[in-house]
Amino acid sequence: MANCTARSSLVTRHGGRVLVDHCPTVWADAEAQEILLQGWKPDGRTRAQCEATSPANGSVPDNEAIVRIPARMIPMIREACDAIERAQLR
């Protein structure tokens, strides 16, 4: 993907950021105007609960996925959203 800006970091309890690899992350693809999320796959029980209670009403299609995103990623998701909005204004 062209023009992807990685946002992979872990917020420490002291407020600093430590770059990490191979963990949940979020990044913005400004060219496609999309936000990409990488997270943990849910176990079968969690997937079944999600499918039973999802506003989408039913099972997850084969071309979609349920992804667990840790709450610590909220600032990174906001940052990725801002990056897409800035790209749209150019």
For each residue, the residues with C-beta under 8 A, 3 or more apart:
1: 4 29 31 32 36
2: 29 31
3: 29 30 31
4: 1 27 28 29 30 36
5: 27 28 30 80 83
6: 25 27
7: 25 26 27 28 76 79 80
8: 19 20 21 23 25 27
9: 17 18 19 20 76
10: 17 18 19 20 23 72
11: 15 16 17 72 75
12: 15 16 17 18
13:
14:
15: 11 12
16: 11 12
17: 9 10 11 12
18: 9 10 12
19: 8 9 10
20: 8 9 10 23
21: 8
22:
23: 8 10 20
24: 37 38 39 40 68 69 70 73
25: 6 7 8 37 38 73 76
26: 7 35 36 37 38 69 73 76 77 79 80
27: 4 5 6 7 8 35 36 80
28: 4 5 7 34 35 36 80 81 83 84 87
29: 1 2 3 4 32 33 34 35 36
30: 3 4 5 33 83 84 87
31: 1 2 3 87
32: 1 29
33: 29 30 84 87 88
34: 28 29 84
35: 26 27 28 29 77 80 81 84
36: 1 4 26 27 28 29
37: 24 25 26 67 69 77
38: 24 25 26 67
39: 24 67 68 69 70 73
40: 24 67 68
41: 65 66 67 68
42: 46 47 50 66 67 68
43: 46 47
44: 47 48
45: 48 49
46: 42 43 49 50 66 68
47: 42 43 44 50 51 60 66
48: 44 45 51 52
49: 45 46 52 53
50: 42 46 47 53 54 60 66
51: 47 48 54 58 59 60
52: 48 49
53: 49 50
54: 50 51 57 58 60
55:
56: 60
57: 54
58: 51 54
59: 51
60: 47 50 51 54 56 64 65 66
61: 64
62:
63:
64: 60 61
65: 41 60
66: 41 42 46 47 50 60
67: 37 38 39 40 41 42
68: 24 39 40 41 42 46
69: 24 26 37 39 73 77
70: 24 39 73
71: 74
72: 10 11 75
73: 24 25 26 39 69 70 76 77
74: 71 77 78
75: 11 72 78 79
76: 7 9 25 26 73 79 80
77: 26 35 37 69 73 74 80 81
78: 74 75 81 82
79: 7 26 75 76 82 83
80: 5 7 26 27 28 35 76 77 83 84
81: 28 35 77 78 84 85
82: 78 79 85 86
83: 5 28 30 79 80 86 87
84: 28 30 33 34 35 80 81 87 88
85: 81 82 88 89
86: 82 83 89 90
87: 28 30 31 33 83 84 90
88: 33 84 85
89: 85 86
90: 86 87
